[in-house]
Amino acid sequence: MPLTLSLSPRAGRGNAVDSPRLGPVTPIGCNRSPSPRKRGEGWGEGQPALTTHYALRYVARMTTPFRFDPLELPPECEALRLEVRAFLAEELAAERWSPNSDFGSHRGADFSARLGARGWIGMTWPKKYGGGERSFLERYTVTEELLAAGAPVGSHWIADRQSGPLLLRYGSEAQREEFLPGITRGETFFSIGMSEPDSGSDLASIRTRATPVCGGYEVTGAKVWTSYAHESHYAITLVRTAPLDAKNRHAGLSQLILDLKAPGVSIRPIINQAGEHDFNEMVLDRVFIPSERLVGQEGDGWKQVTSELAFERSGPERFLSAHQVLRALVAAGGDNPDPLLLDALGRMTAQLWTLRQMSLSVAGMLQAGELPNLEAALVKDLGNAFERSVPERARTLVPRRRRAEIDGFDGALRETVLYAPSWTLRGGTREILRGIIARGLGLR
Ligand SMILES: Cc1cc2nc3c(=O)[nH]c(=O)nc-3n(C[C@H](O)[C@H](O)[C@H](O)COP(=O)(O)OP(=O)(O)OC[C@H]3O[C@@H](n4cnc5c(N)ncnc54)[C@H](O)[C@@H]3O)c2cc1C
């Protein structure tokens, strides 16, 4: 039987740690101290060799600040999954787009509008703003199917994942009424204006200044790496509304909704190493932004920005960027896969599945109204490491001649190799994420 790779409705049931073989153990993240060691469980001198069995039990019982409660998708998600698959099959049969690897690299306003018409943008938002009042888990299901199929989701991605939820949490009623319905129809697109030429990881050092003027703010400064600013309508832009206070660097920041067509906004392309125009440099020269476009409270920008991070870092886009290559690898196995390839595929699938369970668990916490930034940082760091490893393994496992025989293999590999270096930068670098994780573990 040929190998297949699918986020199958029946697969992945149960908790890997709480398996019948291991016996019941406390789920990872329950805030309990390890029970006293029993014979054979310890790592000390003179103890029997540590088996995987005991290692898993020990790790599961450790006190840890991370919570990854096991989560099973409810039946409505599996019904929805089949609906999304049918839609995607129809789109592919009509050759409306071809599968791409990276969620940010391909986009189409037409595709976003078709998705909006199905109710698959702003799925969790209130109906009065055009949303579907569906669960985060249903949204998760739609997202992972779109990404696994390589659909061109880039245009509405930021608005759906980040800007809309931010407006729902901190925006005014007028802002929600003005912006959310257009986002859910797949017609209004947003960018993120955080990074600046000298401020990336250290966001608190941004220098773009918003000076109060009659009826609003006058904004001057420069933003960089602003994805899709040339195609979006608005950018939620982080600005300084008060001078930097060395004792409290996070104070004095605010978020403004910037109209990307406003006078004084210049958007210049930055071409990435794949030769594509995805991100930009934005120069803001005395741009007027009305006070109604302030999101939340003036000075609360830092708190608001960090609340976006769990949405930004934990989704399946953090481990599915190389999915087309993984699919091609499965196809390369054919009916009689080489043992080396089979072994590698087994390992990769296990890693993918673990990441998915972790990411799902974060989705469950978001559903419960929590802000699991620590867990999200871990999902992104491990997810990025996994997705960066896939093209490397593909290159060594399948000879070039064989790759040329498999539909889409070379193209997906080329695209993935060119985009992979950016995965550990966008949304927070590896070092920054590991710093957050270390702090969460009490190590710094
Ligand atoms: C594809 C892509 C899309 C992007 N889209 C957007 C967007 O739409 N909007 C937006 O605002 N930004 C965007 N960014 C920018 C991204 O958020 C930044 O690149 C990222 O935050 C890193 O900032 P930097 O590039 O200034 O690097 P720096 O912060 O200068 O970091 C350089 C290196 O130093 C390390 N480093 C920095 N500080 C520390 C520290 N304290 N401890 C240890 N190591 C450290 C970093 O890990 C990194 O390796 C995008 C980036 C990419 C690659």
The ligand as an ORCA input file, in Angstrom:
! r2SCAN-3c Opt
* xyz 0 1
  C       9.765     36.991      6.557
  C       9.693     38.050      7.591
  C       8.537     38.774      7.727
  C       8.460     39.782      8.674
  N       7.315     40.509      8.770
  C       7.235     41.517      9.660
  C       6.062     42.324      9.727
  O       5.109     42.117      8.974
  N       6.034     43.345     10.599
  C       7.071     43.604     11.455
  O       6.962     44.517     12.258
  N       8.215     42.869     11.413
  C       8.305     41.838     10.526
  N       9.455     41.074     10.464
  C      10.597     41.455     11.298
  C      10.913     40.491     12.417
  O       9.948     40.581     13.437
  C      12.312     40.834     12.894
  O      13.206     40.491     11.855
  C      12.697     40.111     14.144
  O      11.950     40.560     15.223
  C      14.190     40.287     14.449
  O      14.552     41.622     14.452
  P      15.826     42.151     13.629
  O      15.699     41.651     12.239
  O      15.925     43.620     13.852
  O      17.065     41.419     14.270
  P      17.817     41.816     15.617
  O      16.820     42.064     16.692
  O      18.795     42.880     15.329
  O      18.569     40.469     15.937
  C      19.765     40.078     15.250
  C      20.270     38.801     15.915
  O      20.604     39.062     17.283
  C      19.884     38.193     18.139
  N      19.484     38.901     19.363
  C      18.868     40.098     19.427
  N      18.600     40.414     20.702
  C      19.060     39.389     21.462
  C      19.072     39.119     22.859
  N      18.558     39.973     23.735
  N      19.602     37.954     23.271
  C      20.121     37.065     22.394
  N      20.152     37.269     21.046
  C      19.625     38.413     20.593
  C      18.668     37.768     17.366
  O      18.150     36.530     17.810
  C      19.218     37.684     15.947
  O      19.845     36.450     15.745
  C       9.562     40.060      9.521
  C      10.739     39.324      9.385
  C      10.809     38.331      8.432
  C      12.089     37.564      8.306
*
